[in-house]
Amino acid sequence: MKAFSLQALLWELRQSPRWLGRAGFAGIGLLLLAATIALVRLPSAHDRLGDLQQTTATLHERLQRAAGSFDDKARTPEEQLANFYAAFPARGAAPDLLGRIYATAARHGVTLSQGEYRPKRESGSLLTRYQITLPVNGHYLKVRDFLGESLRKNPFLALDHITVQRAKINDPMVEARIQLTLYLIEGS
């Protein structure tokens, strides 16, 4: 068995251009580039995974509650209404849900200006409509992707109205005014 010393290792490294060649150096360069890209992208992928796990847990909990309402015995209208209301998030969850909307905007590179928020209680109902008006600036495709993801991730969020303006017809940057409604349940 051959023992390596520091001098032998240094000699081998000095000789590497001879036996490694251009293809070998290109391969090492590509490996270093791949490792760098992986290290840069890994934290953002990890954050996205955490968001997806949180969303999955929330939807799983709602699915379990909804599944409990579909059994073989007939339900009274009062029980059906109670099951309907049980699917909605509590009014106290509004800050967390709004935080998710703002996080989605940041992830898509969309700027949300000072928004307007108005809760409005529906008469004869336990639901509260949380009306949200957001002035938005950004690239058109990013604004569209932000809005689509927000609506997909928040099943109790509805798009009421959107107005989009451009400075020039071929300008990819837009100014939009988005009106949304978030439906929440009182008292839970």
Sequence and secondary structure as in RCSB ss.txt:
>XXXX:A:sequence
MKAFSLQALLWELRQSPRWLGRAGFAGIGLLLLAATIALVRLPSAHDRLGDLQQTTATLHERLQRAAGSFDDKAR
TPEEQLANFYAAFPARGAAPDLLGRIYATAARHGVTLSQGEYRPKRESGSLLTRYQITLPVNGHYLKVRDFLGES
LRKNPFLALDHITVQRAKINDPMVEARIQLTLYLIEGS
>XXXX:A:secstr
     HHHHHHHHHHHHHHHHHHHHHHHHHHHHHHHHHHHHHHHHHHHHHHHHHHHHHHHHHHHHHHHT  SS  
 HHHHHHHHHHTS BGGGHHHHHHHHHHHHHHTT EE   EEEEEE TTSSEEEEEEEEEEEEEHHHHHHHHHHH
HHH TTEEEEEEEEEESSTT SEEEEEEEEEEEEETT 
